[in-house]
Amino acid sequence: MADSLAVEVVYALPDQQYVVALDVPPGTTLRGAIERSRILETCPEIDLAVNGIGVFGRRRAPEDLVAEGERVEIYRPLLVDPKEARRRRGRRPQ
């Protein structure tokens, strides 16, 4: 078994991206990797009770364990409901 796992923690804003590469011990959760990355200090607007978490575009629970090479993603809340956005686009004249 490996002594540590190489993972990335990422968070993207419209004008800036944060990518933190780090090594974590086996058995680390997604939440643990985020906390170890210190990205919560860099981006205080992140609230893990509100922001979703995923790996490679698939939502996952904060208690899930990370695996070697995974990219832990912190998602921002949606600004507009997707259904409402489609309705608005449908009402616009062609």
N, C-alpha and C positions, 0 to 999 in steps of 0.2 A: 504494500500500500504506500502511496506517495506521502511524503512529509507535509506537502502543501499543494494547494490547487491554485493555478493561475486563472483569475477571472477579471472581468472588467465591470465597472459600475458606470452607467451612463444616464445623463439627464439633459434634455434638449429644450432650449427656449427658442422663440422665433429668430433671435439674432445671435445666439451663442450656444455652443454645446460643451458639456463637461464630460470628460472621459477619464476615469481613474482606473489604472491597471494595478492590481495588487495580488498578493499571494495570501491565501487563507488556509487554515487547517481543515482537514477533512471533518465533516460533520457540521460545518458552518451553514447557517440558514441564509436565505436571501436577505432577511432583515439584518442579520449579523454582518454580511458582506457590505451592505449599505452603511451600517454604522462604522465599520472598520475603515471604509473609504474616506470618511470625514466629509463627505459631500453634503451632509446635513448642516455642517458648519459653514461651508462655502455658499450654500443656497438655503437660507433659513426659511424661504417660502414653502419648502417641501414639508408636507404633513403626511406621514405614512398612513394615517387614519383616513385621509382623503385621496391622496394620489395612489393610483394603481401601480402594481409591480408585475413585471413579466420577464421572460427570458426569450430572446430572439423573436419578439413580436407576439408571444403567447402569454396570456395572463396566468400568473401563478400566485399561490398563497405565500405570504411572508415567512411562514414556518417551513416551507419546502427547502430541501438541502440543495446547495450549489454543487455543480460538477465541474471538472476540469474544462477550461476553455469557454465557459458560458459568459454571455453578456447580460448582466442584470440591468434591466431598464426600469426607470422610474417615469411613469406617465403623468402628464398634466391633465387636469379635468377638461372636458369638452366645453367650449365656449357657447356652442349652439347645438341644440338637439339635432341629430342627423335627419330625422323625419321633417322637422321644420325647415331645415336648409334645403331639402329636396322640394318642399312645397314652394318656397320662395323662388327657387330657380325655375320651377314649372310655371309660375305666374309671370315671369319676365317675358316681354315680347321678344320674338325671334328676330 
